[in-house]
Amino acid sequence: MIAVAGWRTYLQEETTALPMQLWLTQMILNFLWSPIFFTLHHMAFALAIILTLLAVIVGFIWVQWRENRLAAVLFIPYAAWVAFASLLNYSLYRLN
């Protein structure tokens, strides 16, 4: 769903447009989180990354809601999952 939303955004916008920049930013943050959390075990830094990721995802949904509703809707389950993962990250940070 992330790829389809990105593809639809790419077809609609230039790569310098805000929706495409938000999509690219969430991809970078998404790829950064796993090695920082699972390999380096930096729970606090991983929490900062995942909360930023969640904000970028919500920003993408907000920006795309009027222009490309399907791309926005495709990101809603992603936002829910990242919100849940953020809660798990926070819980593990607090326990350690």
Phi and psi in degrees as a GROMACS rama.xvg file:
@    title "Ramachandran Plot"
@    xaxis  label "Phi"
@    yaxis  label "Psi"
@TYPE xy
-62.7343  -43.4995  ILE-2
-65.6416  -41.5489  ALA-3
-64.7136  -42.5439  VAL-4
-62.6064  -40.9359  ALA-5
-65.4893  -41.4405  GLY-6
-63.3945  -45.2205  TRP-7
-63.7259  -38.5599  ARG-8
-66.7004  -42.5841  THR-9
-60.8168  -41.7784  TYR-10
-67.2541  -29.4076  LEU-11
-88.1387  -35.9557  GLN-12
-120.23  158.996  GLU-13
-74.4066  158.994  GLU-14
-67.6602  -16.7318  THR-15
-90.4852  -5.14891  THR-16
-72.4513  152.54  ALA-17
-54.7853  -47.491  LEU-18
-58.6155  -40.9897  PRO-19
-69.1651  -37.5886  MET-20
-65.0706  -39.1387  GLN-21
-64.9643  -41.5926  LEU-22
-62.8313  -45.7086  TRP-23
-64.4033  -38.6705  LEU-24
-63.6778  -42.5882  THR-25
-66.624  -31.811  GLN-26
-64.8725  -44.289  MET-27
-62.7715  -47.3732  ILE-28
-63.5779  -38.9977  LEU-29
-60.9775  -45.2325  ASN-30
-69.9753  -29.2831  PHE-31
-73.5317  -35.3349  LEU-32
-61.4345  -48.1457  TRP-33
-57.5548  -51.8659  SER-34
-66.8671  -30.4383  PRO-35
-71.5181  -38.7975  ILE-36
-78.227  -53.4676  PHE-37
-83.9075  -35.7921  PHE-38
-91.3715  -50.2991  THR-39
-86.2062  -18.0893  LEU-40
58.3424  35.0384  HIS-41
-91.4211  83.2949  HIS-42
-61.2983  -41.7914  MET-43
-67.9857  -44.015  ALA-44
-65.6649  -41.0795  PHE-45
-62.0212  -38.6767  ALA-46
-63.5653  -42.805  LEU-47
-61.2715  -40.8048  ALA-48
-66.083  -46.2492  ILE-49
-69.6216  -32.7828  ILE-50
-70.1578  -35.8864  LEU-51
-65.8537  -41.7687  THR-52
-58.2495  -45.8036  LEU-53
-61.051  -41.9355  LEU-54
-63.4794  -39.9981  ALA-55
-67.4478  -40.2663  VAL-56
-62.3329  -46.6645  ILE-57
-63.0981  -39.0104  VAL-58
-61.7123  -41.4586  GLY-59
-61.3472  -45.9114  PHE-60
-60.0502  -45.4436  ILE-61
-60.1085  -47.3234  TRP-62
-68.722  -39.0673  VAL-63
-84.1921  -11.8279  GLN-64
-54.4916  -41.7569  TRP-65
-86.6621  -33.1875  ARG-66
-85.9107  -40.0076  GLU-67
-146.469  78.7002  ASN-68
-56.3394  -40.2677  ARG-69
-62.8933  -43.1356  LEU-70
-60.791  -40.3757  ALA-71
-65.0151  -45.7395  ALA-72
-64.6464  -36.4192  VAL-73
-63.7729  -22.3753  LEU-74
-87.9306  -10.3727  PHE-75
-63.4  -48.0036  ILE-76
-62.8493  -33.8592  PRO-77
-62.2113  -44.3598  TYR-78
-62.0788  -42.0229  ALA-79
-63.1565  -43.8082  ALA-80
-63.9709  -44.096  TRP-81
-67.6144  -34.4133  VAL-82
-63.1073  -43.6914  ALA-83
-64.5631  -44.3041  PHE-84
-63.704  -34.1474  ALA-85
-63.7934  -42.5763  SER-86
-62.4268  -42.233  LEU-87
-64.0423  -43.767  LEU-88
-59.9876  -45.2267  ASN-89
-62.0334  -42.7984  TYR-90
-61.994  -44.076  SER-91
-67.1996  -35.6721  LEU-92
-62.3414  -44.534  TYR-93
-67.5682  -35.4585  ARG-94
-73.2876  -25.1156  LEU-95
